[in-house]
Amino acid sequence: NGGIYVGGNTYSSSFYTQQPNSLAYYQPTNTSPGSKAFLAKLNPGNGHVGLSTYLGTGSGALSGMSWSKYLYITGSTYGTLPAVQAPFSTATYPYSGGEDGFLVILDDQDRTCYATFLGGSDFDRPVEVRAGTVNGQVRVVLAGITGSAAIQSVPCSGNTFCLPWSGSSQETMLME
């Protein structure tokens, strides 16, 4: 849809925010202590900020983005996620406590069409997301680390690659 997306984390409670239109996801404030995830979009041509927003309302960090018709965003948070906006309706996995990973998907009008937590009872930190089309279907892959012995919201079956828990304080996680 044009534009350059920039994301990350900020410690500022007065980060510049802007909503480009009434359809786009927009979280203008975040007063939680610590790091806060943000997303910004620079418009093509003039380079002006078209969208600038906190991502959710709790402490967190945005760590990866990928574009394949939709914008796929991952990171970790101790707080809430953006609400899924109309006309989309998606069931999501609940917050499991501690630092949970997340996946948020925005459409070409920057509306939140999907948002879910990923993880178990300990820390879960996706650090990369990739999306692409394979055999005509969109595939999304997340990689990161986890301290959860059982990632409750994503069963180790189907397209999730799982190895037995080694008993260490953190493990690699890879999800599709």
C-alpha positions as CSV (number, residue, x, y, z in Angstrom):
1,N,0.0,0.0,0.0
2,G,3.0,2.3,-0.2
3,G,5.0,3.7,2.6
4,I,7.8,2.6,4.9
5,Y,7.0,1.0,8.2
6,V,9.3,1.5,11.2
7,G,8.8,-0.3,14.5
8,G,10.6,-0.9,17.8
9,N,10.4,0.2,21.3
10,T,10.5,3.5,23.2
11,Y,10.7,4.5,26.8
12,S,8.9,7.7,26.1
13,S,5.4,8.4,27.5
14,S,5.1,11.3,25.1
15,F,6.0,9.6,21.8
16,Y,4.6,11.5,18.8
17,T,1.4,9.7,17.7
18,Q,-0.8,10.4,14.6
19,Q,-3.8,8.7,13.1
20,P,-4.0,9.0,9.3
21,N,-7.7,8.1,9.0
22,S,-10.5,6.8,11.1
23,L,-10.0,3.2,9.9
24,A,-6.4,2.8,10.9
25,Y,-5.4,1.2,14.3
26,Y,-4.4,4.0,16.7
27,Q,-3.3,3.9,20.4
28,P,-2.4,7.5,21.3
29,T,-1.1,6.9,24.8
30,N,0.8,4.4,26.9
31,T,1.6,5.3,30.5
32,S,3.0,1.9,31.5
33,P,6.5,2.0,33.0
34,G,9.4,0.6,30.9
35,S,9.6,-0.1,27.2
36,K,6.6,0.4,24.9
37,A,6.2,-1.1,21.4
38,F,5.5,1.4,18.6
39,L,4.8,1.4,14.9
40,A,5.2,4.3,12.5
41,K,4.6,4.6,8.8
42,L,6.3,7.1,6.5
43,N,4.2,8.1,3.4
44,P,5.7,7.5,0.0
45,G,6.8,10.6,-1.9
46,N,6.9,13.2,0.8
47,G,8.3,11.1,3.7
48,H,5.8,12.6,6.2
49,V,4.5,10.5,9.1
50,G,1.2,9.0,8.1
51,L,0.7,6.7,11.1
52,S,2.5,6.7,14.5
53,T,1.1,4.7,17.3
54,Y,1.9,2.7,20.4
55,L,1.2,-1.0,19.9
56,G,-1.0,-2.1,22.8
57,T,-1.1,-0.5,26.2
58,G,1.5,-2.4,28.3
59,S,5.3,-2.7,28.5
60,G,6.7,-4.4,25.4
61,A,8.9,-4.3,22.4
62,L,8.3,-4.8,18.6
63,S,11.0,-7.0,17.3
64,G,10.0,-8.1,13.7
65,M,7.9,-7.2,10.7
66,S,7.2,-8.8,7.3
67,W,5.0,-7.7,4.4
68,S,3.0,-10.1,2.2
69,K,-0.3,-8.3,1.3
70,Y,-0.7,-7.7,5.1
71,L,1.8,-6.3,7.6
72,Y,2.8,-9.0,10.1
73,I,4.2,-7.7,13.4
74,T,5.7,-9.7,16.3
75,G,7.3,-8.9,19.6
76,S,6.6,-9.4,23.3
77,T,4.5,-7.6,25.9
78,Y,3.3,-7.6,29.5
79,G,0.1,-5.8,28.6
80,T,-2.7,-5.7,26.1
81,L,-2.9,-6.0,22.4
82,P,-4.7,-3.9,19.8
83,A,-8.4,-4.9,19.5
84,V,-9.4,-6.6,16.2
85,Q,-11.3,-4.0,14.2
86,A,-14.5,-4.4,12.2
87,P,-15.2,-6.0,9.8
88,F,-12.7,-8.6,11.0
89,S,-13.6,-11.1,13.7
90,T,-11.0,-13.4,15.1
91,A,-10.7,-15.5,18.2
92,T,-7.3,-15.0,19.9
93,Y,-5.3,-16.8,22.5
94,P,-5.4,-15.2,25.9
95,Y,-2.6,-13.6,27.8
96,S,-0.8,-16.3,29.8
97,G,1.1,-14.2,32.3
98,G,4.7,-12.9,32.4
99,E,6.2,-11.7,29.1
100,D,4.1,-13.1,26.3
101,G,4.9,-13.0,22.6
102,F,2.4,-11.5,20.2
103,L,1.4,-11.5,16.5
104,V,-0.5,-8.6,15.1
105,I,-1.6,-8.3,11.5
106,L,-2.6,-5.0,9.8
107,D,-4.4,-4.8,6.4
108,D,-3.6,-2.4,3.6
109,Q,-5.6,0.3,5.4
110,D,-3.6,-0.2,8.6
111,R,-6.6,-1.8,10.3
112,T,-6.0,-4.5,12.9
113,C,-7.3,-7.7,11.3
114,Y,-5.7,-10.2,13.7
115,A,-4.0,-10.0,17.1
116,T,-3.1,-12.8,19.4
117,F,-0.7,-13.7,22.3
118,L,1.7,-16.5,21.9
119,G,3.2,-18.3,24.8
120,G,3.0,-20.1,28.1
121,S,3.4,-19.2,31.7
122,D,7.0,-18.0,31.5
123,F,8.7,-15.5,29.1
124,D,8.1,-15.9,25.4
125,R,10.0,-13.6,22.9
126,P,9.5,-13.9,19.2
127,V,12.3,-12.0,17.6
128,E,11.5,-12.5,13.9
129,V,8.5,-13.0,11.7
130,R,8.5,-13.9,8.0
131,A,5.5,-14.1,5.7
132,G,5.3,-15.4,2.2
133,T,3.2,-17.3,-0.3
134,V,3.8,-21.0,-0.8
135,N,1.7,-23.0,-3.2
136,G,-0.8,-20.1,-3.2
137,Q,-1.2,-20.0,0.5
138,V,0.2,-17.4,2.9
139,R,2.6,-18.9,5.4
140,V,3.8,-17.0,8.5
141,V,6.8,-18.2,10.5
142,L,7.9,-16.9,13.9
143,A,11.3,-17.6,15.6
144,G,12.4,-16.6,19.1
145,I,13.1,-17.9,22.6
146,T,10.9,-19.1,25.4
147,G,11.2,-20.0,29.0
148,S,7.9,-21.8,29.0
149,A,8.1,-25.6,29.2
150,A,4.8,-25.8,27.4
151,I,3.7,-23.1,25.0
152,Q,0.0,-23.4,25.9
153,S,-1.6,-21.4,23.1
154,V,0.3,-23.2,20.3
155,P,0.1,-27.0,20.6
156,C,3.1,-29.0,19.4
157,S,1.3,-30.6,16.5
158,G,0.3,-29.6,13.0
159,N,2.7,-27.0,11.6
160,T,4.5,-26.3,14.9
161,F,8.0,-27.7,15.1
162,C,8.7,-29.0,18.6
163,L,11.5,-30.8,20.3
164,P,11.4,-32.2,23.9
165,W,12.1,-29.6,26.6
166,S,15.7,-29.8,27.5
167,G,15.3,-28.4,31.0
168,S,17.4,-25.3,30.4
169,S,16.3,-21.8,31.4
170,Q,15.4,-21.0,27.8
171,E,14.7,-22.8,24.5
172,T,14.4,-21.8,20.9
173,M,10.9,-21.6,19.5
174,L,9.9,-21.8,15.8
175,M,6.2,-21.6,14.8
176,E,4.3,-21.6,11.5
